[in-house]
Amino acid sequence: MKINLPPFLRSYGFSILLVASVFVGALLGILYQKDAARLKPLGDLFLNLLFTVIVPLVFFSIASTVASMTHLGRLGKILLVMILVFVITGLIASAVMMVAVTFFSPASGVSIPLPTNADVQHLKAGDQIVRAFSVPDFRDLLSKNNMLALIIFSMLVGVAASAAGEKGKDFSRFLTSANSVMMKLISFIMYYAPIGLCAYFACLVGVFGPELLGSYARTVVVYYPTALLYFFIAFTFYAYLAGRGRGVRVFWSNIIPPSVMSLATGSSMATIPASLQAAEKIGVPKDIREVVIPIGATMHMEGSCLAAVLKIAFLFGIFSMPLTGVDTILTALGIALLTGVVVSGIPGGGTIGELLILSLYGFPPEAFPLVTMIGTLVDAPATMVNAVGDNVSGMMVARVLGGKEWMDG
């Protein structure tokens, strides 16, 4: 028997269930503290299910979308506008955090003894670029650790299928069919999401909660409100630019599941399925959402831009250096943009971004563990901003390419 739910519950019922599961998990973490770690296997099961489907989902979604394009010039336009949107939003995020740390220094009153040794690797830029865009063996593509290489391979397969013309039609239909199957599989896995998220938050609060109240508390106090304000204000503004009032309404009515998913799992990759579903409900065209969101999950990190500026300000405070001057501030914005938009797609991109901060400003290697810890503490809200930013970016790309009436298409 089909149950007729009120319109509100049809729109927000699953989102409410996800949020409720997070609150229940947090309460269990507070109640049982470190014993809540016993629930972690339930969360791991959910995350493992998502990760096992990520590689085929990304491959089939991108390859099928590109293969179905009759005019490959459309793909070039999507990529060009997408990169422009990624750069602009990354710069805005970096500037927002720069304003925040100017008024509220994250290192004021913090005294952390530097370790005598720090393991900092010297990375060659050429090797990292090769690792980012390619892998030595096909089997290496079948890993979430090489997402950028997988995305490029998927696009090339799609281009080849389209260029093959009539001979490639059957293969293109296979890609489209497989993509539909993977999306249906994701919908099955999402039924388990409330249990998995509840278990993850119970473990997160129970095990890691005390560390958040330690010597890095002031850094957390700076980042969390700033990230949340950016999340609500900037994303609302971007949605308004994309679709005016209607764009804002459909964005916020569909974005809660990927928001909760990213916050709980701390993984932009794990959020790709939920983001694709949300983008479809919002009305972002298929060819745009299935290119922008998977690529954005690897190389569009507004939350990381926010975090990079925070790390710089923290180190400047620790070493009693003034974060002033046009050159200093522009360098900080440049590093943040590189961290959040460029090197984020490279394996170990977070580490490379932190090493950039040390090398360009001349900080000692002993400072490396300090910024690494900051990254750990702000990971959850940073991932939420990263993941949801991909969705609203897709809306803006659709607005640029589709005009004012793109939502009516």
C-alpha positions in Angstrom: 0.0 0.0 0.0 1.4 3.4 -1.0 1.6 5.9 1.8 0.7 9.5 1.0 3.0 11.7 2.9 2.4 15.5 3.4 4.4 17.6 0.9 6.8 18.8 3.6 7.8 15.2 4.5 8.1 14.2 0.9 10.6 17.0 0.4 12.4 16.9 3.7 11.6 13.6 5.3 14.9 11.8 4.4 16.9 14.9 5.3 15.2 15.1 8.7 15.9 11.5 9.2 19.6 12.0 8.4 19.9 15.0 10.7 18.1 13.1 13.5 20.5 10.2 13.1 23.5 12.6 13.5 22.0 14.0 16.7 21.3 10.6 18.1 24.9 9.6 17.3 26.3 12.7 19.0 24.2 12.0 22.1 25.5 8.4 22.1 29.1 9.7 21.9 28.5 12.1 24.8 26.9 9.3 26.9 29.4 6.5 26.2 32.5 8.6 25.4 35.4 6.4 24.2 33.2 3.3 24.4 31.2 4.7 21.5 34.1 3.5 19.3 32.4 0.1 19.4 29.9 1.5 16.9 32.6 2.4 14.4 32.2 -0.8 12.4 28.6 0.2 11.5 29.9 3.5 10.2 32.8 1.8 8.4 30.4 -0.5 6.6 28.4 2.4 5.2 31.6 4.3 4.1 33.0 1.1 2.5 29.8 0.6 0.6 30.1 4.1 -0.8 33.8 3.9 -1.6 33.4 0.6 -3.5 30.8 2.2 -5.8 32.6 5.6 -6.2 35.1 4.4 -9.0 32.5 2.8 -11.3 30.0 5.6 -10.6 32.5 8.3 -11.6 33.7 6.4 -14.6 30.2 5.6 -16.0 28.7 9.0 -15.2 31.4 11.0 -16.9 32.1 8.6 -19.8 28.4 8.2 -20.6 27.8 12.0 -20.4 30.7 12.8 -22.7 29.8 10.0 -25.1 26.3 11.2 -25.5 27.4 14.7 -26.5 26.8 15.3 -30.2 28.9 18.4 -30.0 32.2 18.0 -28.1 32.5 21.8 -28.1 29.9 21.7 -25.3 32.3 19.8 -23.1 35.0 22.4 -23.7 32.6 25.2 -22.7 31.6 23.3 -19.5 35.2 22.8 -18.5 36.1 26.4 -19.2 33.3 27.9 -17.2 33.7 25.4 -14.5 37.4 26.3 -13.9 36.5 30.0 -13.9 33.8 29.4 -11.3 36.2 27.3 -9.2 38.9 29.9 -9.2 36.5 32.8 -8.4 34.8 31.0 -5.5 38.2 29.8 -4.2 39.5 33.4 -4.1 36.3 34.6 -2.3 36.6 31.9 0.3 40.3 32.7 0.9 39.5 36.4 1.2 36.7 35.7 3.7 39.0 33.8 6.0 41.7 36.5 5.7 39.2 39.0 7.0 38.2 36.6 9.9 41.8 36.0 11.0 42.6 39.8 10.8 39.9 40.5 13.5 40.4 37.3 15.5 43.9 35.8 15.5 43.8 32.0 15.8 47.2 31.9 17.6 46.7 34.6 20.2 47.7 33.2 23.6 48.6 29.8 22.1 52.0 28.4 23.2 53.0 25.1 21.6 56.5 23.6 22.0 58.0 22.7 18.6 59.2 19.1 18.2 62.9 18.6 17.5 62.3 16.6 14.4 59.7 16.6 11.7 59.4 14.3 8.8 59.0 16.6 5.8 59.5 15.1 2.3 60.8 17.2 -0.5 58.5 16.7 -3.4 59.3 17.3 -7.1 56.6 19.3 -8.9 57.1 17.4 -12.1 56.6 14.0 -10.5 53.5 15.2 -8.7 51.9 16.5 -11.9 52.5 13.2 -13.6 51.0 11.3 -10.6 48.0 13.6 -10.7 47.0 13.2 -14.3 48.1 9.6 -15.0 48.8 6.2 -13.5 51.4 3.5 -14.7 48.8 0.7 -14.9 45.1 0.3 -15.7 44.5 -1.4 -12.4 45.7 1.7 -10.6 42.7 3.6 -12.1 40.4 1.4 -10.0 41.2 3.3 -6.8 39.7 6.3 -5.2 43.3 7.5 -4.5 43.7 8.3 -8.2 40.5 10.1 -8.9 41.9 12.9 -11.1 43.5 10.3 -13.4 40.3 8.3 -13.4 38.3 11.4 -14.4 40.6 12.2 -17.3 40.5 8.6 -18.5 36.7 8.6 -18.3 36.5 11.8 -20.3 38.8 10.3 -22.9 36.7 7.1 -23.2 33.6 9.3 -23.6 35.3 11.4 -26.3 36.5 8.3 -28.1 33.0 6.7 -28.0 31.5 9.9 -29.4 34.2 10.2 -32.1 33.6 6.6 -33.2 30.3 7.6 -34.5 27.9 4.8 -35.5 30.4 2.1 -34.5 30.5 3.5 -31.0 26.7 3.7 -30.5 26.4 0.3 -28.8 29.2 1.2 -26.4 27.7 4.5 -25.6 24.4 2.8 -24.8 26.2 0.4 -22.5 27.8 3.4 -20.7 24.4 5.0 -20.3 22.8 1.8 -19.0 25.6 1.1 -16.6 25.3 4.7 -15.2 21.6 4.2 -14.5 22.4 0.9 -12.7 25.0 2.6 -10.6 22.7 5.4 -9.6 20.0 2.9 -8.6 22.7 1.0 -6.5 23.5 4.3 -4.8 19.8 4.7 -3.9 19.9 1.3 -2.2 23.0 2.1 -0.2 21.4 5.3 1.0 18.8 3.3 2.8 21.5 2.4 5.3 22.7 6.0 5.6 20.9 6.9 8.9 22.5 3.9 10.7 25.9 4.6 9.2 25.9 8.3 10.0 24.6 7.7 13.5 27.5 5.3 14.2 30.1 7.7 12.7 29.0 10.6 14.8 28.8 8.6 17.9 32.5 7.6 17.4 33.5 11.1 16.3 32.1 12.8 19.4 33.0 10.0 21.8 36.6 9.6 20.8 37.8 12.9 19.3 35.6 15.3 21.2 38.2 15.9 24.0 40.9 16.9 21.6 38.8 19.6 20.2 38.9 21.3 23.6 42.7 21.3 23.8 45.3 23.9 22.8 43.8 24.3 19.3 40.4 25.4 20.7 40.9 29.0 19.5 41.7 27.8 16.0 38.5 25.8 15.9 36.6 28.8 17.3 37.8 30.9 14.3 37.2 28.3 11.6 33.9 26.8 12.5 31.8 30.0 12.6 33.5 31.4 9.6 33.0 28.2 7.6 29.3 28.0 8.6 28.7 31.7 7.7 30.4 31.1 4.4 28.3 28.0 3.9 25.0 29.7 4.5 25.6 33.3 3.2 28.0 32.7 0.3 26.2 29.6 -1.0 22.8 31.4 -0.8 24.3 34.3 -2.8 25.7 31.9 -5.4 22.4 30.1 -5.7 20.7 33.5 -6.1 23.1 34.4 -8.9 22.3 31.1 -10.6 18.5 31.2 -10.3 17.3 34.1 -8.3 14.7 33.3 -5.6 13.8 30.0 -7.2 17.4 29.0 -7.3 17.8 29.6 -3.6 14.6 27.6 -2.7 15.5 24.6 -4.8 19.1 24.6 -3.6 18.3 24.6 0.1 15.4 22.2 -0.3 17.7 19.5 -1.8 21.2 20.2 -0.4 20.7 18.8 3.2 21.5 15.1 2.4 24.9 15.8 0.8 25.7 18.4 3.5 25.1 15.8 6.3 26.9 13.1 4.3 30.0 15.2 3.9 30.0 16.4 7.5 29.7 12.9 8.9 32.1 11.0 6.6 34.7 13.8 6.1 35.0 12.7 2.5 34.1 14.6 -0.7 34.4 11.4 -2.6 31.8 9.7 -0.4 29.5 12.6 -1.1 29.5 12.4 -4.9 26.5 10.2 -5.1 24.3 12.4 -2.8 25.5 15.5 -4.6 24.6 14.0 -8.0 21.1 13.2 -6.7 20.7 16.7 -5.3 21.9 18.3 -8.5 19.4 16.3 -10.5 16.6 17.4 -8.2 17.7 21.0 -8.4 17.6 20.8 -12.2 21.2 21.1 -13.2 21.5 19.6 -16.7 22.9 16.1 -16.8 26.0 16.9 -18.9 26.9 19.7 -16.4 26.3 17.9 -13.1 28.1 14.7 -14.2 31.2 16.6 -15.2 31.3 19.4 -12.5 30.6 17.4 -9.4 33.1 14.5 -9.8 35.8 16.9 -11.0 34.9 19.3 -8.2 35.3 16.6 -5.6 39.0 16.4 -6.5 40.0 19.9 -7.4 37.5 22.4 -5.9 37.9 22.8 -2.2 36.6 26.1 -0.8 36.8 24.7 2.7 40.5 23.9 2.1 41.0 27.5 0.9 39.5 28.7 4.2 41.7 26.3 6.1 44.9 27.3 4.2 44.6 30.9 5.3 43.9 29.8 8.8 47.0 27.7 8.9 49.1 30.6 7.6 47.7 33.0 10.2 48.2 30.4 13.0 51.9 30.0 12.1 52.4 33.7 11.9 51.0 34.0 15.4 53.1 31.1 16.7 56.3 32.7 15.5 55.2 36.2 16.4 55.2 37.5 12.8 52.8 40.2 11.7 50.4 39.0 9.0 50.4 42.4 7.3 51.6 43.9 4.0 50.2 43.5 0.5 52.8 41.0 -0.6 52.2 38.8 2.5 48.5 38.8 2.1 48.6 38.2 -1.7 50.9 35.3 -1.2 48.5 33.9 1.4 45.6 34.2 -1.0 47.7 32.6 -3.8 48.7 29.6 -1.6 45.1 29.1 -0.5 44.0 29.1 -4.1 46.7 26.6 -5.1 45.8 24.4 -2.1 42.1 24.4 -2.7 41.8 24.4 -6.5 45.1 23.1 -8.0 47.1 20.7 -5.7 43.9 19.3 -4.2 43.7 17.1 -7.2 47.2 15.7 -6.7 47.7 12.6 -4.5 48.7 13.9 -1.1 47.6 17.4 -2.1 46.8 18.5 1.4 50.4 17.7 2.4 51.8 19.6 -0.6 49.7 22.6 0.3 51.1 22.6 3.8 54.6 22.3 2.5 53.9 25.3 0.2 53.1 27.3 3.3 56.4 26.4 5.0 58.6 26.9 1.9 57.2 30.1 0.6 57.2 31.9 4.0 60.4 30.2 5.2 59.0 28.5 8.3 61.1 25.8 9.9 60.3 22.2 9.1 59.2 21.8 12.8 56.1 23.8 12.0 54.8 21.0 9.7 53.0 19.0 12.5 51.3 22.1 13.7 49.5 22.8 10.4 48.7 19.1 10.0 46.9 19.1 13.3 44.8 22.1 12.3 43.8 20.3 9.1 42.6 17.4 11.2 40.5 19.6 13.6 38.7 21.5 10.8 38.3 18.5 8.5 34.5 18.0 9.0 33.2 21.5 8.3 35.9 22.0 5.6 34.6 18.9 3.7 31.0 20.0 4.0 31.9 23.4 2.4 34.0 21.6 -0.2 31.3 19.1 -1.2 28.3 21.5 -1.2 30.4 24.1 -3.1 30.5 21.7 -6.0 26.8 21.6 -6.2 26.2 25.3 -6.2 29.1 25.7 -8.7 27.2 23.4 -11.0 24.2 25.7 -10.8 26.3 28.7 -11.7 27.9 26.8 -14.7 24.3 26.0 -15.8 23.4 29.6 -15.5 26.3 30.8 -17.6 25.8 28.2 -20.3 22.0 28.0 -20.2 21.0 31.6 -19.7 18.3 32.9 -17.3 15.8 30.2 -18.2 18.1 27.2 -17.5 15.9 25.9 -14.7 13.0 25.7 -17.1 14.8 23.3 -19.4 
